[in-house]
Amino acid sequence: MNWFQRVGRHARLTSQALLPPGNNPPFLILFVNSICNQTCEHCFYWRSLNQPDDLSFDELEALSRSLGQVETLNLSGGEPFLRKDLAEVCRMFIRNNRVRQIYVPTNGSFPDRTVAAVASVLEEKDLDLFVCELSLDGMPEFHNRFRGMKDAFERSMSTYDELVKLQRGDQRLRIHSISTATNGNMDEIRRLTSYLHERCPGMDHHNLALIRGDRKNPTLEGPSLQQYESLAAEVKRVWAKREETRYGSIVEPMLQWAKIRTATEKRQVIPCMAGRLSAVVYANGDVSACETHAPLGNLRQNTFPEIWQSVAAEKLRASIAAKDCYCTNEVFLWPSIVFQPAQLVRALGASKAFRPRAGAEQPAPANFTILQ
């Protein structure tokens, strides 16, 4: 996508944020399955894993045909690559809904299956970007124990090695890593980020997420704000050179600023566009505006437009607009910042302190605790 196309896309999505919500939320978070082969301690979806009621391909096709244009498809699970028809699902949304960007977090357990699915999706020439995000929580011993799988880390590295071969032939494939920050793995992630930068030259980005939701291990808490900000600065310093040309890198400091301000002040610092620009569909067909709120309906009882235009959906959108809730989930923060001009300008100015120069770690403020 060239700069002219990016400007046009930005203008279109910004105007959509100002209009009444139609049946085409441009950012769709789709839980493609509930099946997972790991038992991660920080999982917020653990109560819904490994259920027998995942949507079939035909049901997902009905969803796709009920939607308008979807700009970005964020897939989730379960472990997405355990869905045998994952590539067909992706290609269907590209063809029916003009999806241009797909993001898929994965635990990296299945190198061959992952590469086969990604290669198939990349046959769709209209796709601009496919981002595979390897979920890693620390160095091998810690990560394997935390994930309940003896060779989890090693298999992730094997998946990276196979993906990077595919990437050499198609630069639309980008490889990221993502780590969930808790009060127990700050030092682990610090070592991990240096390791990944050296071990994985084809990896563009190491993302930090804050633990959230009803985690499986209830003793896990968020890190202190001081720890988190210091770690974010270190990650930014290590990856600074690769970030220079990465798509979307300009937003990263804004996200860090917004997440920390939101957690500190316990309120919506950025007016949230969930329910307008973003929608969530769970593996069992439940539909909601975001992952914080209860479902508005289920696709097995009503179509997406019926749910999205319902009285319950309007009430939820009004509640979100009234700032009755807040969260640090960047999947919803990102479009809320980028496609509201006043918030974009505000975040751009305020996030200067979150743009550490290579070789210079920024000081952290007083020691608050991040609450999720």
Number of C-alpha atoms within 10 A of each C-alpha: 11 6 8 9 10 11 10 11 14 14 13 12 18 18 12 18 18 13 9 8 17 15 18 23 26 24 24 23 24 19 22 30 27 26 20 19 15 17 15 21 17 24 20 16 15 18 12 14 18 15 14 11 11 18 20 15 15 10 13 21 15 14 17 21 13 16 19 15 18 23 21 23 22 19 23 21 24 27 24 22 29 20 18 11 14 21 18 14 18 21 19 20 24 25 14 16 21 17 24 21 19 22 19 20 21 25 25 24 24 16 18 12 15 22 19 14 18 21 16 14 21 20 10 15 10 13 19 15 19 21 19 22 23 25 20 27 26 23 19 17 13 15 22 20 16 20 21 15 15 14 15 21 26 15 16 20 18 15 22 25 15 15 24 20 12 18 15 11 9 12 12 16 20 22 23 20 23 20 23 20 26 22 17 12 19 21 13 18 24 18 13 20 26 14 12 20 18 12 12 15 11 20 22 23 24 25 18 19 16 22 24 21 15 14 18 16 13 10 9 16 20 19 22 19 21 18 21 25 21 19 22 23 24 21 23 27 19 22 19 19 12 16 18 12 11 12 12 10 15 14 17 18 22 25 22 22 20 23 22 20 18 19 21 15 11 16 16 22 21 21 17 25 24 24 23 23 25 24 22 23 26 23 25 20 26 20 25 25 27 20 21 13 12 12 19 16 21 17 21 12 11 12 16 25 15 15 22 25 13 14 12 14 20 15 11 20 19 13 12 20 16 12 15 11 14 19 21 25 18 18 17 22 22 20 22 23 25 19 21 20 13 11 16 19 12 14 21 18 11 14 17 12 14 21 21 19 13 14 12 12 19 18 13 16 11 9 12 14 17 26 18 16
